Amino acid sequence: MTDQDITGLQHRLAEFAAARNWEQYHTPKNLAAALSVEASELVEIFQWLTPEESARVMEDADSAHRVTDEVADVLAYLLQFCAVLGVDPLKALAAKIERNEQRFPAP
């Protein structure tokens, strides 16, 4: 995913929200809460699965659909959160990886 892809998705999400007058609800607090809820819904899919069952979750069409929907919801709220706060998610991730490489050097 490129910066351009992310920016385009953020614009689509902003337009979707604006058309429904939802921007008023897209505060950092509300978006962080929504992100947490959607991540929890993703966890719920795997909650009682064994490690082996969880590795095969995408083999079942219904489960795969649920997973991809929740992944989309998590990403949507994360991108909206980043847009509201002016965080570049790709730069943030790259910086975090660099810090982790320093903190946890490979053996």
C-alpha positions in Angstrom: 0.0 0.0 0.0 1.4 3.4 -0.9 0.9 6.8 0.6 -1.3 7.6 -2.4 -3.5 4.5 -1.8 -3.9 5.5 1.9 -4.7 9.1 1.1 -7.2 8.0 -1.5 -8.9 5.7 1.0 -8.9 8.4 3.6 -10.6 10.8 1.2 -13.2 8.2 0.3 -13.9 7.6 4.0 -14.1 11.4 4.7 -16.5 11.9 1.8 -18.6 9.0 3.0 -18.8 10.5 6.5 -19.4 14.0 5.2 -22.3 12.8 3.0 -24.0 11.5 6.2 -23.0 14.4 8.5 -20.9 12.0 10.6 -17.8 14.1 10.9 -19.1 15.6 14.1 -18.7 12.2 15.7 -15.2 11.5 14.3 -13.2 12.8 17.2 -10.0 11.1 18.2 -11.7 9.6 21.3 -14.6 8.2 19.4 -12.5 6.8 16.6 -10.1 5.2 19.1 -13.1 3.6 20.8 -14.5 2.4 17.5 -11.2 1.0 16.5 -11.0 -0.9 19.7 -14.5 -2.3 19.2 -13.8 -3.4 15.7 -10.5 -5.1 16.7 -12.5 -6.9 19.5 -14.9 -8.1 16.9 -12.0 -9.5 14.9 -10.7 -11.3 18.1 -14.2 -12.7 18.7 -14.0 -14.7 15.5 -11.0 -16.5 16.8 -11.9 -16.6 20.5 -12.7 -20.3 21.0 -10.7 -21.7 18.1 -7.7 -23.9 18.6 -4.5 -22.7 17.0 -5.0 -25.2 14.2 -8.5 -24.1 13.6 -7.5 -20.4 13.6 -4.9 -21.1 10.9 -7.6 -22.5 8.7 -10.2 -19.8 9.3 -9.9 -18.5 5.7 -10.8 -21.9 4.2 -14.5 -21.5 5.2 -16.3 -18.9 3.1 -18.5 -17.6 5.9 -15.5 -17.2 8.3 -13.4 -15.7 5.6 -16.1 -13.1 4.9 -16.4 -12.2 8.6 -12.6 -11.9 8.9 -12.2 -9.7 5.8 -15.1 -7.5 6.9 -13.6 -6.9 10.4 -10.2 -6.3 8.9 -11.8 -3.6 6.7 -13.6 -2.1 9.7 -10.3 -1.9 11.7 -8.4 -0.4 8.8 -11.2 2.1 8.1 -11.2 3.4 11.7 -7.5 3.4 11.9 -7.2 5.5 8.7 -9.9 7.9 9.9 -8.1 8.2 13.3 -4.8 9.0 11.5 -6.5 11.5 9.2 -8.1 13.4 12.1 -4.8 13.6 14.1 -2.5 14.1 11.1 -0.6 10.9 11.6 1.0 9.3 8.5 0.4 5.6 9.2 3.1 4.4 6.9 5.7 6.7 8.3 4.6 5.8 11.8 5.0 2.1 11.1 8.4 2.5 9.4 9.6 4.5 12.5 8.3 1.9 14.9 9.9 -1.0 12.9 13.2 0.9 13.1 12.9 1.4 16.8 12.0 -2.3 17.3 15.0 -3.3 15.3 17.2 -1.3 17.6 15.4 -2.6 20.8 15.3 -6.2 19.7 18.4 -7.0 17.5 18.3 -10.3 15.7 20.5 -12.9 17.3 
